[in-house]
Amino acid sequence: MPMRLPRLLLALLVLGLAVVAPLHAQGQSSPYTVILPVTDTSEAQRDAAFADGLAQVLARVAGGQDLRSKPGYADALKGAPGMVQQYQYQRAGTGLALQASFDQGAVRQLIAKLGVAGAGAKPPVLAVVQGSDEGVLGRDSLEALAQAVAARGGTVVYPDPARAPDAKKLAAGDPATLAAVTQQYKTGLILVGKLQGGSGDWTLVSGGQPQHWTAQGVSEDAMLADAGNALADRLGRQLNVIGSTVNDGKLWVGDLRSAMDYAALLSTLRADPTVRQVTTLSAQDDGMLFAVKASVPLPVLAANLAAGGRAIQGGKRDGADASLRWLH
């Protein structure tokens, strides 16, 4: 018979267990690599693409913060070619694209020089968008959406059209469907869309919480670009809160069923760049209460943790500033 969680917690604390479970990768590609459209292979086009690419990478690594007003930002983009580790040209539909990878250390040094508190790269957004024929659109069809999200420091991943997750269950925040998405795509951020006629029906699911809106456009690309910007705006308000002071609070996490769940949760908390300190306070049934010191308010921390896909946001809990439910 398995031990109940409080006994298991006591055993873990007595043994001094720290972190035994590695974090899952947070995306399917490096935040330091970008792909940008170019018209030719000239040096001028290449350098302009490098500058655009560095702007995207800086926004990604800074957690989506808008850095354009920072002193020295424009001059930093002029030095983009010197920060590229490798690049190559590739075909993109009927045109040409440039893939560039930037030096990780140089990017982090530049962010620090700009006086920005790095929040870490956000998980990608899984785009499950249906066209007017009910089919799920792929990478080529969603290019305008991806470009709008990339310009705001985000990344987009795409499901296999033949094996796409159930859009209705995703839009409803079904925990089992979200857990399957996390396992395959390493994210808790999902954009569910439906294009029909001159309008788009959209639902952003962030940490299990759906946000719905509709929009119209003069063309499909215009609607996709608008959806990308609306998505970035919503995620920015929810996730891109960077504090300058330390926030003390309590976080409740429910549905922890084993020692591995507990260890994976601690690993996730301690790997978050905004978390300064975590202390386990108590356990009840299948949940635990933690004291957390973080550079963001506890509700923002919970939203960011849920965006990674391992948990969804929970309801109000007495004695806690925020709550999560661990996904299996």
C-alpha positions as CSV (number, residue, x, y, z in Angstrom):
1,M,0.0,0.0,0.0
2,P,1.5,3.4,-1.0
3,M,2.3,5.9,1.8
4,R,0.0,8.9,2.2
5,L,1.6,12.1,1.3
6,P,2.2,13.6,4.8
7,R,4.2,10.5,5.8
8,L,6.0,10.6,2.5
9,L,6.8,14.3,3.0
10,L,8.2,13.6,6.4
11,A,10.4,10.8,5.0
12,L,11.7,13.2,2.3
13,L,12.4,15.9,4.8
14,V,14.2,13.6,7.2
15,L,16.4,12.3,4.3
16,G,17.1,15.8,3.2
17,L,15.9,15.1,-0.3
18,A,16.6,18.0,-2.6
19,V,16.0,17.7,-6.4
20,V,16.0,14.3,-8.0
21,A,13.8,14.9,-11.1
22,P,15.2,16.9,-14.0
23,L,13.2,19.6,-15.6
24,H,11.5,18.9,-19.0
25,A,12.8,21.0,-21.9
26,Q,10.7,24.1,-22.2
27,G,10.6,24.3,-25.9
28,Q,11.4,22.4,-29.1
29,S,14.0,24.9,-30.2
30,S,16.6,27.2,-28.6
31,P,15.4,30.7,-27.7
32,Y,18.7,31.9,-29.1
33,T,17.9,30.7,-32.6
34,V,15.6,32.5,-35.0
35,I,14.5,32.2,-38.6
36,L,13.8,35.4,-40.6
37,P,12.6,36.0,-44.1
38,V,15.1,37.7,-46.5
39,T,14.9,38.8,-50.1
40,D,18.5,38.0,-51.1
41,T,21.9,36.9,-49.7
42,S,23.5,40.4,-49.7
43,E,25.4,41.6,-46.7
44,A,22.9,44.4,-46.1
45,Q,20.0,42.0,-46.0
46,R,21.9,39.7,-43.7
47,D,22.9,42.4,-41.2
48,A,19.3,43.7,-41.1
49,A,18.0,40.2,-40.5
50,F,20.6,39.7,-37.7
51,A,19.4,42.9,-36.0
52,D,15.8,41.8,-36.2
53,G,16.8,38.4,-34.9
54,L,18.7,39.8,-32.0
55,A,15.7,41.9,-31.0
56,Q,13.5,38.8,-31.0
57,V,16.1,36.8,-28.9
58,L,16.5,39.6,-26.4
59,A,12.7,39.8,-25.9
60,R,12.5,36.0,-25.5
61,V,15.3,35.7,-22.9
62,A,14.0,38.8,-21.0
63,G,10.7,37.0,-20.6
64,G,8.8,39.1,-23.2
65,Q,9.7,42.5,-21.7
66,D,9.7,45.5,-24.1
67,L,13.4,46.6,-24.2
68,R,13.1,49.2,-26.9
69,S,13.1,52.1,-24.6
70,K,16.3,51.0,-22.7
71,P,19.3,53.3,-23.2
72,G,21.8,51.6,-25.5
73,Y,19.2,49.2,-27.1
74,A,19.5,50.7,-30.7
75,D,23.3,50.6,-30.6
76,A,23.2,47.0,-29.3
77,L,21.2,45.9,-32.4
78,K,23.9,47.4,-34.6
79,G,26.4,45.0,-33.1
80,A,24.1,42.0,-33.8
81,P,26.4,40.4,-36.5
82,G,29.2,40.1,-34.0
83,M,27.0,38.0,-31.7
84,V,26.0,35.4,-34.3
85,Q,27.6,32.0,-33.7
86,Q,26.4,30.5,-36.9
87,Y,23.9,31.1,-39.7
88,Q,22.6,29.4,-42.8
89,Y,20.1,30.2,-45.6
90,Q,17.1,27.9,-46.3
91,R,14.1,27.8,-48.5
92,A,10.8,29.1,-46.9
93,G,7.8,28.4,-49.2
94,T,8.6,30.2,-52.4
95,G,11.0,32.6,-50.8
96,L,14.3,32.6,-48.8
97,A,14.9,32.6,-45.0
98,L,18.0,33.0,-42.8
99,Q,18.5,30.9,-39.7
100,A,20.8,32.5,-37.1
101,S,22.0,31.3,-33.7
102,F,23.2,33.9,-31.2
103,D,25.9,33.4,-28.5
104,Q,24.1,32.6,-25.3
105,G,26.6,34.3,-23.0
106,A,26.8,37.4,-25.1
107,V,23.0,37.8,-25.1
108,R,22.8,37.4,-21.3
109,Q,25.6,39.9,-20.8
110,L,23.8,42.4,-23.1
111,I,20.5,42.0,-21.2
112,A,22.4,42.7,-17.9
113,K,24.1,45.7,-19.5
114,L,20.7,47.1,-20.5
115,G,19.7,46.9,-16.8
116,V,17.0,44.3,-17.2
117,A,16.1,41.6,-14.8
118,G,16.0,38.5,-16.9
119,A,12.9,36.4,-16.4
120,G,13.9,33.4,-18.5
121,A,12.4,32.4,-21.9
122,K,8.7,31.6,-21.9
123,P,7.4,28.3,-23.2
124,P,6.3,28.2,-26.8
125,V,2.6,28.6,-27.8
126,L,1.0,25.6,-29.4
127,A,-1.2,26.9,-32.2
128,V,-4.2,24.7,-33.0
129,V,-6.0,26.7,-35.7
130,Q,-8.7,25.4,-38.0
131,G,-9.4,26.8,-41.4
132,S,-12.8,27.2,-43.0
133,D,-12.6,23.5,-44.2
134,E,-12.3,22.3,-40.5
135,G,-8.7,21.2,-41.2
136,V,-5.9,22.1,-38.8
137,L,-3.6,24.7,-40.4
138,G,0.2,24.0,-40.5
139,R,3.3,26.1,-40.3
140,D,3.2,27.6,-43.8
141,S,-0.5,28.7,-43.3
142,L,0.2,30.3,-39.9
143,E,3.4,32.2,-40.9
144,A,1.7,35.6,-40.2
145,L,0.7,34.5,-36.7
146,A,4.2,33.2,-36.0
147,Q,5.9,36.3,-37.2
148,A,3.7,38.5,-35.0
149,V,4.4,36.4,-31.9
150,A,8.1,36.2,-32.7
151,A,8.3,40.0,-33.0
152,R,7.1,40.2,-29.4
153,G,9.6,37.6,-28.1
154,G,7.5,34.5,-28.3
155,T,7.7,31.2,-30.3
156,V,5.0,29.1,-31.9
157,V,4.9,25.3,-32.3
158,Y,2.4,23.4,-34.4
159,P,0.6,20.1,-34.0
160,D,0.6,17.3,-36.6
161,P,-2.5,18.1,-38.6
162,A,-3.3,14.4,-38.7
163,R,-3.0,14.0,-34.9
164,A,-4.0,17.3,-33.5
165,P,-5.4,17.4,-30.0
166,D,-9.1,17.9,-29.6
167,A,-9.7,21.7,-30.0
168,K,-12.9,21.7,-27.9
169,K,-11.3,20.0,-25.0
170,L,-8.3,22.3,-25.2
171,A,-10.5,25.4,-25.2
172,A,-12.4,24.0,-22.2
173,G,-9.2,23.5,-20.3
174,D,-9.6,19.7,-19.9
175,P,-6.8,18.6,-17.5
176,A,-6.2,15.2,-19.3
177,T,-5.9,16.9,-22.7
178,L,-3.6,19.6,-21.3
179,A,-1.4,17.0,-19.6
180,A,-1.0,15.2,-23.0
181,V,-0.1,18.5,-24.6
182,T,2.5,19.1,-21.9
183,Q,4.1,15.7,-22.4
184,Q,4.4,16.1,-26.2
185,Y,4.9,19.9,-26.7
186,K,6.4,21.0,-23.3
187,T,4.0,23.9,-22.8
188,G,0.9,25.1,-21.0
189,L,0.2,27.9,-23.5
190,I,-2.2,26.9,-26.3
191,L,-4.0,29.1,-28.8
192,V,-7.1,27.5,-30.2
193,G,-8.5,29.2,-33.3
194,K,-11.2,28.9,-36.0
195,L,-11.2,31.0,-39.2
196,Q,-14.4,31.3,-41.1
197,G,-15.3,33.9,-43.7
198,G,-13.8,37.2,-42.6
199,S,-13.7,36.5,-38.8
200,G,-11.6,34.5,-36.4
201,D,-12.7,32.9,-33.1
202,W,-9.9,32.6,-30.6
203,T,-9.2,31.0,-27.2
204,L,-5.9,31.4,-25.3
205,V,-5.5,28.7,-22.7
206,S,-2.8,29.7,-20.2
207,G,-2.2,27.4,-17.3
208,G,-5.7,25.8,-17.8
209,Q,-7.5,29.2,-17.8
210,P,-9.3,30.0,-21.1
211,Q,-9.5,33.5,-22.5
212,H,-11.9,34.0,-25.4
213,W,-12.2,36.7,-28.1
214,T,-13.3,37.2,-31.7
215,A,-11.9,39.5,-34.4
216,Q,-12.5,40.4,-38.0
217,G,-9.9,41.2,-40.7
218,V,-9.7,42.1,-44.4
219,S,-7.7,38.9,-45.1
220,E,-6.7,35.7,-43.4
221,D,-3.1,36.9,-42.9
222,A,-4.3,40.1,-41.3
223,M,-6.5,38.1,-38.9
224,L,-3.6,35.8,-38.0
225,A,-1.3,38.7,-37.4
226,D,-3.9,40.4,-35.2
227,A,-4.4,37.2,-33.3
228,G,-0.6,37.0,-32.7
229,N,-0.5,40.5,-31.3
230,A,-3.6,39.9,-29.2
231,L,-2.1,36.7,-27.9
232,A,1.2,38.6,-27.0
233,D,-0.8,41.3,-25.3
234,R,-2.7,38.9,-23.1
235,L,0.4,36.9,-22.2
236,G,2.3,40.1,-21.5
237,R,-0.3,41.3,-19.0
238,Q,-0.4,37.9,-17.3
239,L,3.2,36.8,-17.3
240,N,5.6,39.6,-18.0
241,V,5.6,41.2,-14.6
242,I,9.1,41.9,-13.4
243,G,9.5,43.1,-9.8
244,S,12.4,44.9,-8.2
245,T,11.6,43.8,-4.6
246,V,11.4,40.4,-3.0
247,N,7.8,39.2,-2.5
248,D,7.0,36.8,0.4
249,G,4.0,34.6,0.1
250,K,2.5,31.1,0.3
251,L,1.9,28.7,-2.6
252,W,-0.4,25.7,-2.4
253,V,0.0,22.9,-4.8
254,G,-2.5,20.1,-5.0
255,D,-2.7,16.6,-6.6
256,L,0.8,15.6,-5.6
257,R,0.7,11.8,-5.6
258,S,4.2,10.6,-5.1
259,A,7.8,11.4,-4.1
260,M,8.6,12.0,-7.7
261,D,5.8,14.6,-8.0
262,Y,7.2,16.4,-5.0
263,A,10.7,16.3,-6.3
264,A,9.7,17.4,-9.8
265,L,7.8,20.3,-8.3
266,L,10.8,21.4,-6.2
267,S,12.9,21.2,-9.3
268,T,10.5,23.4,-11.2
269,L,10.3,26.0,-8.4
270,R,14.1,26.1,-7.9
271,A,14.8,26.4,-11.6
272,D,12.5,29.4,-12.0
273,P,14.7,32.5,-12.2
274,T,12.3,34.6,-10.2
275,V,12.3,32.3,-7.2
276,R,14.7,33.2,-4.5
277,Q,13.8,30.7,-1.8
278,V,11.4,27.8,-1.2
279,T,10.4,26.2,2.1
280,T,8.0,23.4,2.6
281,L,5.5,24.3,5.4
282,S,2.9,21.6,5.6
283,A,1.0,18.8,3.8
284,Q,-2.6,17.8,3.8
285,D,-4.2,15.0,1.8
286,D,-2.6,15.3,-1.6
287,G,-1.4,18.9,-1.4
288,M,1.4,20.9,0.1
289,L,1.9,24.5,1.3
290,F,5.2,26.3,0.5
291,A,6.6,29.5,1.7
292,V,8.2,31.3,-1.3
293,K,10.4,34.3,-1.8
294,A,10.2,35.6,-5.4
295,S,10.9,38.7,-7.4
296,V,7.3,38.7,-8.6
297,P,3.9,38.5,-6.8
298,L,2.8,35.0,-6.0
299,P,-0.2,35.0,-8.4
300,V,2.2,36.0,-11.2
301,L,4.6,33.2,-10.2
302,A,1.8,30.7,-10.3
303,A,0.7,31.9,-13.8
304,N,4.3,31.5,-15.1
305,L,4.7,28.1,-13.5
306,A,1.4,27.0,-15.1
307,A,2.5,28.3,-18.5
308,G,5.2,25.7,-18.4
309,G,2.5,23.0,-18.6
310,R,3.3,20.9,-15.5
311,A,0.4,22.4,-13.5
312,I,-2.8,24.4,-14.0
313,Q,-4.0,27.2,-11.8
314,G,-6.2,26.2,-8.9
315,G,-9.0,28.0,-7.0
316,K,-8.7,30.0,-3.9
317,R,-7.1,28.3,-0.9
318,D,-7.2,29.5,2.7
319,G,-3.8,30.5,3.9
320,A,-2.3,30.7,0.4
321,D,-1.7,33.6,-1.9
322,A,-1.9,31.4,-5.0
323,S,-2.6,27.8,-5.8
324,L,-1.8,25.2,-8.5
325,R,-2.9,21.7,-9.4
326,W,-0.1,19.3,-10.5
327,L,-0.8,17.6,-13.8
328,H,-0.2,13.9,-14.5
